[in-house]
Amino acid sequence: MKSLLILLLVSIGAPGLPDYSYQALFIIERSTNSNVIHYDAKIGKDGVLDPKEPVVAYWVMLAEDGRRQRLSALEKGRAYGFTIRRDSSGQSYWMTLVSQKLRAIRIYQEDGKVRAVTFVGGHEAYLRKIYVKTRKSGLLRTADYFELFGEDLATGQDCYEKVAPEH
């Protein structure tokens, strides 16, 4: 009877068993402290991106104890949140960070790996990291500039671009 119950729980998805796995896409580092925002692809048991939530974002609180923490509503709406939509082919997604609305990031799977691709320094590149230089302005922080770091799709060489914030 006990083995039948275990078999039943496994076949219907017992609580605690992961329904998803996650793969790192890119990070955002900031000048204020060592806390980092991670953007990960959410992959279902079937091995494909979750159509309801293909990308997740969260803090890793390195300046404190290293724990993960959700982004606040203010952070999602003003700085680190994003919109995402499936493209017409159904094979990839277009992601736009709220702080960089003019620079789309294509999210897709290739050879079992999820990729985040955008233009960095005029090159189509796998996005690795965005660094944000901020300063305090009243109660809020404002961005002075963004630095994008990636790997050129064609050559595999590192690429870099420094951009002014969009207003």
C-alpha positions as CSV (number, residue, x, y, z in Angstrom):
1,M,0.0,0.0,0.0
2,K,2.8,2.4,0.9
3,S,4.6,1.9,-2.5
4,L,1.2,2.5,-4.3
5,L,0.9,5.9,-2.5
6,I,4.4,6.9,-3.4
7,L,3.9,5.9,-7.0
8,L,0.6,7.9,-7.1
9,L,2.3,11.0,-5.6
10,V,5.2,10.8,-8.1
11,S,2.8,10.4,-11.1
12,I,0.6,13.3,-10.2
13,G,3.4,15.6,-9.1
14,A,4.0,15.5,-5.3
15,P,4.4,18.8,-3.5
16,G,8.0,19.7,-3.2
17,L,9.1,18.2,-6.5
18,P,10.2,21.0,-8.9
19,D,8.0,21.7,-11.9
20,Y,10.6,24.1,-13.4
21,S,14.3,24.5,-13.7
22,Y,16.0,27.8,-14.1
23,Q,18.9,28.9,-16.3
24,A,20.9,32.2,-15.8
25,L,20.5,34.7,-18.6
26,F,22.2,37.9,-17.4
27,I,22.6,40.1,-14.4
28,I,22.4,43.8,-13.4
29,E,25.1,45.2,-11.1
30,R,24.9,48.6,-9.6
31,S,27.3,51.2,-8.2
32,T,25.4,51.5,-4.9
33,N,26.3,48.1,-3.4
34,S,27.1,44.5,-4.3
35,N,23.5,43.3,-4.4
36,V,22.7,42.0,-7.9
37,I,19.5,41.5,-9.9
38,H,19.4,38.1,-11.7
39,Y,17.3,37.4,-14.8
40,D,16.8,33.6,-15.3
41,A,14.9,31.6,-18.0
42,K,12.1,29.4,-16.5
43,I,12.1,26.0,-18.1
44,G,9.2,23.5,-17.8
45,K,9.5,19.8,-17.3
46,D,9.1,19.4,-21.1
47,G,12.4,21.3,-21.5
48,V,11.0,24.4,-23.1
49,L,10.5,28.0,-21.8
50,D,7.4,28.4,-19.7
51,P,4.9,30.3,-21.9
52,K,3.3,32.0,-18.9
53,E,6.5,33.2,-17.3
54,P,9.6,32.6,-19.5
55,V,11.8,34.9,-17.5
56,V,12.0,35.6,-13.8
57,A,13.9,38.4,-12.0
58,Y,15.1,38.5,-8.4
59,W,17.7,40.1,-6.1
60,V,20.7,38.2,-4.7
61,M,21.5,40.2,-1.6
62,L,25.3,39.9,-1.7
63,A,25.8,43.0,0.5
64,E,23.9,41.2,3.2
65,D,23.6,37.4,3.6
66,G,23.4,36.3,0.0
67,R,19.7,35.4,0.2
68,R,17.3,35.7,-2.8
69,Q,14.6,38.4,-2.6
70,R,11.7,39.4,-4.9
71,L,11.8,42.8,-6.6
72,S,9.4,45.3,-5.1
73,A,6.5,46.8,-7.1
74,L,8.4,50.1,-7.3
75,E,11.6,48.3,-8.5
76,K,9.6,46.4,-11.1
77,G,7.8,49.6,-12.3
78,R,10.7,52.0,-12.4
79,A,14.0,50.2,-12.7
80,Y,14.4,46.5,-13.0
81,G,11.1,45.1,-14.2
82,F,10.4,44.1,-17.8
83,T,7.7,43.3,-20.3
84,I,7.9,40.1,-22.4
85,R,5.9,38.9,-25.4
86,R,6.1,35.9,-27.6
87,D,7.1,36.6,-31.2
88,S,4.9,35.6,-34.1
89,S,6.9,32.5,-34.8
90,G,6.2,31.2,-31.3
91,Q,9.8,30.2,-31.0
92,S,11.2,33.1,-29.1
93,Y,10.3,36.1,-26.9
94,W,11.0,39.8,-26.9
95,M,11.9,41.2,-23.5
96,T,12.2,44.9,-22.8
97,L,13.6,46.3,-19.5
98,V,11.6,49.3,-18.1
99,S,14.9,51.2,-17.8
100,Q,15.9,50.5,-21.5
101,K,12.6,50.5,-23.5
102,L,14.4,51.1,-26.8
103,R,16.7,48.1,-26.6
104,A,14.8,44.8,-27.0
105,I,16.3,41.5,-25.8
106,R,15.5,38.4,-27.7
107,I,15.1,35.3,-25.5
108,Y,15.3,31.9,-27.3
109,Q,16.5,28.3,-27.0
110,E,19.4,27.0,-29.0
111,D,21.1,23.6,-28.6
112,G,19.5,23.1,-25.1
113,K,20.5,26.5,-23.8
114,V,18.4,29.6,-23.4
115,R,20.0,32.8,-24.8
116,A,19.4,36.5,-24.2
117,V,20.5,38.4,-27.3
118,T,20.6,42.2,-28.0
119,F,22.9,44.7,-29.7
120,V,26.0,45.7,-27.6
121,G,28.4,48.2,-29.2
122,G,26.9,47.6,-32.6
123,H,27.3,43.8,-32.4
124,E,24.5,41.3,-32.0
125,A,25.6,39.7,-28.7
126,Y,24.7,37.3,-26.0
127,L,24.0,39.7,-23.1
128,R,25.9,38.8,-19.9
129,K,25.8,41.9,-17.7
130,I,24.5,45.4,-17.3
131,Y,26.2,47.8,-14.9
132,V,24.3,50.8,-13.7
133,K,26.0,53.9,-12.4
134,T,23.6,55.7,-10.1
135,R,23.5,58.8,-7.9
136,K,21.2,59.9,-5.2
137,S,18.7,62.6,-6.2
138,G,16.5,63.5,-3.3
139,L,14.8,60.4,-2.1
140,L,15.4,58.4,-5.3
141,R,18.4,57.3,-7.2
142,T,18.8,58.2,-10.9
143,A,21.0,56.5,-13.4
144,D,24.0,58.3,-14.8
145,Y,24.8,55.7,-17.4
146,F,24.5,52.0,-18.2
147,E,27.3,49.7,-19.4
148,L,26.4,46.6,-21.4
149,F,28.7,43.6,-21.6
150,G,28.2,40.7,-24.0
151,E,29.7,38.2,-26.4
152,D,29.6,38.8,-30.1
153,L,27.4,36.0,-31.8
154,A,29.6,35.9,-34.9
155,T,33.1,36.0,-33.4
156,G,32.8,35.0,-29.7
157,Q,34.7,38.2,-28.8
158,D,33.7,40.3,-25.8
159,C,31.8,43.4,-26.6
160,Y,30.9,46.5,-24.6
161,E,28.8,49.7,-24.8
162,K,28.2,52.6,-22.5
163,V,24.8,54.3,-22.9
164,A,23.0,57.2,-21.4
165,P,19.7,56.6,-19.7
166,E,16.4,57.1,-21.6
167,H,14.2,59.9,-20.4
